[in-house]
Amino acid sequence: MPSKNDSVKENFSRLSGKYRINRIIDNHGYGEGVAYFLSESLNELIYKEELQIHYNDYDYQIHANKEYRYIFKNSNITKYFIAPENSLFYRLDFIDNSRATGSHLCGKDQYNVPIYF
């Protein structure tokens, strides 16, 4: 049976690539675009997201970009903002080999992130 470290490392290494992304923005609209996980090193990925945001109540769109850093260390995957300088977004807590959760409080908004590998 693989160790937790081996399972998490395998999940991390499979993230590299390009993805289509569709994001629902509750009560406001939706975003469509692409996301990339780009390898920086064996234990680091850069996540880049390029979206067109469409608003429900307006005939208006904006282009949005996001970047984050994902680090594999000590059997965990941790997500950081790139700016401000490498501040913590969340750490993934693995429920089992294929499921993890993370949580981030931003002002009054709580972001709970379920991830399925």
MDAnalysis code that builds the backbone (N, CA, C; Angstrom):
import MDAnalysis as mda
import numpy as np

u = mda.Universe.empty(351, n_residues=117, atom_resindex=np.repeat(np.arange(117), 3), trajectory=True)
u.add_TopologyAttr("name", ["N", "CA", "C"] * 117)
u.add_TopologyAttr("resid", np.arange(1, 118))
u.add_TopologyAttr("resname", ["MET", "PRO", "SER", "LYS", "ASN", "ASP", "SER", "VAL", "LYS", "GLU", "ASN", "PHE", "SER", "ARG", "LEU", "SER", "GLY", "LYS", "TYR", "ARG", "ILE", "ASN", "ARG", "ILE", "ILE", "ASP", "ASN", "HIS", "GLY", "TYR", "GLY", "GLU", "GLY", "VAL", "ALA", "TYR", "PHE", "LEU", "SER", "GLU", "SER", "LEU", "ASN", "GLU", "LEU", "ILE", "TYR", "LYS", "GLU", "GLU", "LEU", "GLN", "ILE", "HIS", "TYR", "ASN", "ASP", "TYR", "ASP", "TYR", "GLN", "ILE", "HIS", "ALA", "ASN", "LYS", "GLU", "TYR", "ARG", "TYR", "ILE", "PHE", "LYS", "ASN", "SER", "ASN", "ILE", "THR", "LYS", "TYR", "PHE", "ILE", "ALA", "PRO", "GLU", "ASN", "SER", "LEU", "PHE", "TYR", "ARG", "LEU", "ASP", "PHE", "ILE", "ASP", "ASN", "SER", "ARG", "ALA", "THR", "GLY", "SER", "HIS", "LEU", "CYS", "GLY", "LYS", "ASP", "GLN", "TYR", "ASN", "VAL", "PRO", "ILE", "TYR", "PHE"])
u.atoms.positions = np.array([
    [0.846, -1.177, 0.000],
    [0.000, 0.000, 0.000],
    [0.895, 1.246, 0.000],
    [0.616, 2.211, -0.904],
    [1.450, 3.414, -0.950],
    [1.259, 4.269, 0.304],
    [2.318, 4.953, 0.694],
    [2.243, 5.847, 1.851],
    [1.436, 7.094, 1.487],
    [1.019, 7.843, 2.521],
    [0.305, 9.098, 2.277],
    [1.174, 10.021, 1.433],
    [2.454, 10.110, 1.759],
    [3.369, 10.971, 1.014],
    [3.396, 10.592, -0.459],
    [3.479, 9.284, -0.764],
    [3.507, 8.830, -2.161],
    [2.211, 9.177, -2.885],
    [1.073, 8.978, -2.230],
    [-0.225, 9.271, -2.852],
    [-0.394, 10.761, -3.127],
    [-0.042, 11.593, -2.152],
    [-0.173, 13.043, -2.325],
    [0.786, 13.518, -3.405],
    [2.018, 13.004, -3.404],
    [3.006, 13.387, -4.420],
    [2.524, 12.985, -5.812],
    [1.933, 11.811, -5.952],
    [1.406, 11.367, -7.249],
    [0.281, 12.295, -7.713],
    [-0.644, 12.635, -6.830],
    [-1.718, 13.578, -7.183],
    [-1.138, 14.916, -7.619],
    [-0.153, 15.411, -6.892],
    [0.484, 16.687, -7.205],
    [1.128, 16.647, -8.585],
    [1.848, 15.580, -8.884],
    [2.569, 15.494, -10.164],
    [1.620, 15.388, -11.355],
    [0.402, 14.913, -11.141],
    [-0.567, 14.788, -12.238],
    [-1.305, 16.087, -12.551],
    [-1.107, 17.122, -11.767],
    [-1.813, 18.386, -11.996],
    [-1.297, 19.159, -13.202],
    [-0.030, 19.007, -13.561],
    [0.551, 19.786, -14.667],
    [-0.286, 19.645, -15.926],
    [-0.536, 20.785, -16.590],
    [-1.274, 20.750, -17.847],
    [-2.178, 21.956, -18.020],
    [-2.980, 21.892, -19.074],
    [-3.917, 22.958, -19.435],
    [-5.339, 22.433, -19.256],
    [-6.216, 23.273, -18.696],
    [-7.591, 22.882, -18.395],
    [-8.567, 23.948, -18.886],
    [-9.731, 23.532, -19.357],
    [-10.860, 24.441, -19.605],
    [-11.491, 24.719, -18.254],
    [-11.882, 25.945, -18.015],
    [-12.468, 26.282, -16.724],
    [-13.773, 27.050, -16.928],
    [-14.775, 26.671, -16.155],
    [-16.062, 27.366, -16.100],
    [-16.352, 27.623, -14.631],
    [-16.558, 28.862, -14.280],
    [-16.763, 29.221, -12.882],
    [-18.080, 29.977, -12.753],
    [-18.934, 29.543, -11.836],
    [-20.180, 30.247, -11.536],
    [-19.892, 31.236, -10.412],
    [-20.304, 32.477, -10.612],
    [-20.137, 33.522, -9.609],
    [-21.536, 33.809, -9.077],
    [-21.859, 33.205, -7.934],
    [-23.217, 33.265, -7.382],
    [-23.820, 34.661, -7.464],
    [-25.029, 34.722, -8.010],
    [-25.839, 35.943, -8.102],
    [-25.232, 37.048, -8.962],
    [-24.141, 36.769, -9.659],
    [-23.499, 37.817, -10.456],
    [-23.283, 37.421, -11.910],
    [-22.926, 36.166, -12.164],
    [-22.628, 35.766, -13.533],
    [-21.776, 34.516, -13.573],
    [-20.907, 34.455, -14.570],
    [-20.059, 33.277, -14.726],
    [-18.777, 33.671, -15.453],
    [-17.784, 32.807, -15.332],
    [-16.518, 33.007, -16.020],
    [-16.161, 31.787, -16.838],
    [-15.534, 32.016, -17.986],
    [-15.080, 30.938, -18.865],
    [-13.648, 31.236, -19.281],
    [-12.845, 30.185, -19.415],
    [-11.482, 30.415, -19.868],
    [-10.618, 29.186, -19.746],
    [-9.330, 29.429, -19.509],
    [-8.357, 28.345, -19.390],
    [-7.548, 28.521, -18.110],
    [-7.062, 27.398, -17.608],
    [-6.177, 27.386, -16.447],
    [-5.000, 26.482, -16.777],
    [-3.844, 26.848, -16.262],
    [-2.618, 26.080, -16.486],
    [-1.961, 25.785, -15.145],
    [-1.460, 24.574, -14.990],
    [-0.529, 24.245, -13.921],
    [0.817, 24.055, -14.597],
    [1.765, 24.939, -14.300],
    [3.081, 24.932, -14.934],
    [4.129, 24.520, -13.909],
    [4.957, 23.553, -14.270],
    [5.970, 23.035, -13.359],
    [7.120, 24.026, -13.199],
    [7.395, 24.397, -11.950],
    [8.549, 25.236, -11.619],
    [9.708, 24.367, -11.146],
    [9.377, 23.276, -10.442],
    [10.358, 22.312, -9.948],
    [9.585, 21.044, -9.600],
    [10.268, 20.043, -9.060],
    [9.583, 18.798, -8.697],
    [8.496, 19.026, -7.648],
    [8.672, 20.036, -6.811],
    [7.743, 20.258, -5.704],
    [6.993, 21.583, -5.779],
    [6.997, 22.217, -6.961],
    [6.336, 23.515, -7.087],
    [5.656, 23.649, -8.443],
    [4.394, 24.100, -8.399],
    [3.625, 24.396, -9.607],
    [3.127, 25.837, -9.537],
    [3.098, 26.491, -10.689],
    [2.472, 27.803, -10.798],
    [1.129, 27.594, -11.499],
    [0.066, 28.111, -10.889],
    [-1.276, 28.037, -11.459],
    [-1.593, 29.395, -12.068],
    [-1.990, 29.393, -13.345],
    [-2.398, 30.619, -14.034],
    [-3.790, 30.406, -14.598],
    [-4.639, 31.405, -14.431],
    [-6.029, 31.328, -14.872],
    [-6.335, 32.572, -15.694],
    [-6.956, 32.363, -16.857],
    [-7.373, 33.463, -17.730],
    [-8.858, 33.285, -18.014],
    [-9.671, 34.230, -17.541],
    [-11.129, 34.117, -17.654],
    [-11.741, 35.335, -18.326],
    [-12.857, 35.109, -19.013],
    [-13.774, 36.170, -19.429],
    [-14.946, 36.085, -18.468],
    [-15.194, 37.154, -17.730],
    [-16.290, 37.198, -16.768],
    [-17.498, 37.844, -17.446],
    [-18.632, 37.151, -17.400],
    [-19.893, 37.627, -17.976],
    [-20.846, 37.927, -16.816],
    [-21.404, 39.138, -16.788],
    [-22.304, 39.545, -15.712],
    [-23.758, 39.331, -16.114],
    [-24.573, 38.847, -15.170],
    [-25.988, 38.565, -15.439],
    [-26.787, 39.817, -15.779],
    [-26.586, 40.887, -15.044],
    [-27.434, 42.075, -15.163],
    [-26.926, 43.118, -16.148],
    [-25.786, 42.863, -16.780],
    [-25.199, 43.851, -17.679],
    [-24.721, 43.170, -18.950],
    [-24.743, 43.897, -20.028],
    [-24.133, 43.404, -21.263],
    [-22.664, 43.829, -21.226],
    [-21.924, 43.213, -20.314],
    [-20.575, 43.655, -20.019],
    [-19.715, 42.444, -19.666],
    [-18.483, 42.452, -20.133],
    [-17.532, 41.387, -19.824],
    [-16.207, 42.016, -19.404],
    [-15.493, 41.318, -18.545],
    [-14.134, 41.744, -18.219],
    [-13.202, 40.545, -18.326],
    [-11.949, 40.821, -18.576],
    [-10.920, 39.790, -18.615],
    [-10.269, 39.742, -17.233],
    [-10.114, 38.545, -16.692],
    [-9.520, 38.394, -15.360],
    [-8.384, 37.381, -15.408],
    [-7.312, 37.670, -14.705],
    [-6.163, 36.768, -14.575],
    [-5.886, 36.525, -13.103],
    [-5.515, 35.301, -12.776],
    [-5.113, 34.958, -11.412],
    [-3.872, 34.089, -11.485],
    [-3.031, 34.195, -10.471],
    [-1.844, 33.346, -10.356],
    [-1.663, 32.926, -8.907],
    [-1.318, 31.651, -8.729],
    [-1.051, 31.096, -7.412],
    [0.141, 30.149, -7.514],
    [0.726, 29.860, -6.370],
    [1.837, 28.912, -6.282],
    [1.367, 27.721, -5.441],
    [1.592, 26.508, -5.934],
    [1.284, 25.283, -5.198],
    [2.599, 24.604, -4.842],
    [2.759, 24.267, -3.564],
    [3.985, 23.647, -3.071],
    [3.638, 22.292, -2.455],
    [4.398, 21.259, -2.846],
    [4.301, 19.954, -2.195],
    [5.439, 19.871, -1.183],
    [5.085, 19.651, 0.097],
    [6.099, 19.547, 1.148],
    [5.501, 18.799, 2.331],
    [6.264, 17.888, 2.903],
    [5.845, 17.149, 4.106],
    [4.477, 16.496, 3.939],
    [4.265, 15.824, 2.818],
    [3.026, 15.087, 2.529],
    [1.797, 15.981, 2.402],
    [1.990, 17.262, 2.150],
    [0.876, 18.195, 1.984],
    [1.051, 19.023, 0.722],
    [-0.069, 19.549, 0.235],
    [-0.059, 20.520, -0.854],
    [-0.610, 21.818, -0.272],
    [0.150, 22.900, -0.454],
    [-0.239, 24.198, 0.073],
    [-0.322, 25.192, -1.074],
    [-1.370, 26.008, -1.065],
    [-1.590, 27.024, -2.094],
    [-1.257, 28.396, -1.517],
    [-0.470, 29.174, -2.283],
    [-0.057, 30.511, -1.866],
    [-0.463, 31.531, -2.918],
    [-0.802, 32.731, -2.463],
    [-0.919, 33.865, -3.370],
    [0.488, 34.189, -3.852],
    [0.642, 34.610, -5.089],
    [1.951, 35.066, -5.549],
    [2.171, 36.504, -5.088],
    [1.126, 37.327, -5.097],
    [1.207, 38.686, -4.560],
    [-0.002, 38.889, -3.650],
    [0.110, 39.371, -2.450],
    [1.353, 39.776, -1.822],
    [2.288, 38.587, -1.632],
    [3.524, 38.867, -1.518],
    [4.606, 37.891, -1.590],
    [4.329, 36.591, -0.831],
    [3.930, 35.574, -1.575],
    [3.804, 34.201, -1.083],
    [2.991, 34.057, 0.202],
    [1.904, 34.811, 0.344],
    [1.068, 34.647, 1.529],
    [0.162, 33.428, 1.356],
    [-0.137, 32.780, 2.468],
    [-0.893, 31.529, 2.464],
    [-2.327, 31.747, 1.990],
    [-2.793, 30.890, 1.073],
    [-4.206, 30.852, 0.682],
    [-4.879, 29.738, 1.479],
    [-4.422, 28.491, 1.326],
    [-4.885, 27.379, 2.145],
    [-3.959, 26.184, 1.993],
    [-4.050, 25.279, 2.963],
    [-3.363, 23.998, 2.881],
    [-4.423, 22.932, 2.662],
    [-4.147, 22.002, 1.762],
    [-5.088, 20.914, 1.522],
    [-4.934, 19.853, 2.602],
    [-6.040, 19.462, 3.195],
    [-6.074, 18.363, 4.153],
    [-6.693, 17.170, 3.444],
    [-5.937, 16.082, 3.342],
    [-6.397, 14.908, 2.607],
    [-7.290, 14.043, 3.480],
    [-8.484, 13.756, 2.950],
    [-9.451, 12.879, 3.600],
    [-9.066, 11.433, 3.323],
    [-8.685, 11.173, 2.083],
    [-8.166, 9.878, 1.649],
    [-7.267, 10.148, 0.445],
    [-6.875, 9.111, -0.295],
    [-5.926, 9.282, -1.402],
    [-6.454, 10.124, -2.554],
    [-7.774, 10.277, -2.672],
    [-8.324, 10.978, -3.834],
    [-9.178, 12.200, -3.487],
    [-9.276, 12.549, -2.195],
    [-10.099, 13.700, -1.799],
    [-9.364, 14.559, -0.773],
    [-9.496, 15.882, -0.965],
    [-8.883, 16.822, -0.030],
    [-9.780, 18.044, 0.112],
    [-9.584, 18.780, 1.200],
    [-10.322, 20.018, 1.412],
    [-9.357, 21.116, 1.856],
    [-9.731, 22.341, 1.530],
    [-8.999, 23.514, 1.987],
    [-10.005, 24.583, 2.348],
    [-9.582, 25.572, 3.136],
    [-10.491, 26.626, 3.558],
    [-9.718, 27.931, 3.685],
    [-10.374, 29.036, 3.282],
    [-9.731, 30.350, 3.328],
    [-10.774, 31.406, 3.666],
    [-10.489, 32.223, 4.668],
    [-11.355, 33.335, 5.038],
    [-10.802, 34.605, 4.408],
    [-11.650, 35.288, 3.619],
    [-11.258, 36.527, 2.944],
    [-12.277, 37.596, 3.327],
    [-11.929, 38.435, 4.293],
    [-12.896, 39.402, 4.798],
    [-14.044, 38.672, 5.459],
    [-15.260, 38.875, 4.945],
    [-16.437, 38.180, 5.467],
    [-16.777, 36.935, 4.656],
    [-16.016, 36.676, 3.598],
    [-16.288, 35.533, 2.723],
    [-15.438, 34.333, 3.124],
    [-16.086, 33.179, 3.264],
    [-15.392, 31.929, 3.570],
    [-15.356, 31.080, 2.307],
    [-14.177, 30.703, 1.864],
    [-14.008, 29.843, 0.694],
    [-13.660, 28.443, 1.173],
    [-14.551, 27.483, 0.917],
    [-14.313, 26.084, 1.241],
    [-14.101, 25.342, -0.066],
    [-12.986, 24.646, -0.156],
    [-12.559, 24.056, -1.420],
    [-12.500, 22.536, -1.308],
    [-13.470, 21.828, -1.895],
    [-13.326, 20.371, -2.000],
    [-12.582, 20.049, -3.298],
    [-11.624, 19.148, -3.229],
    [-10.858, 18.759, -4.418],
    [-10.906, 17.246, -4.544],
    [-11.172, 16.791, -5.763],
    [-11.230, 15.362, -6.071],
    [-10.166, 15.061, -7.112],
    [-9.255, 14.162, -6.785],
    [-8.185, 13.787, -7.714],
    [-8.580, 12.550, -8.490],
])
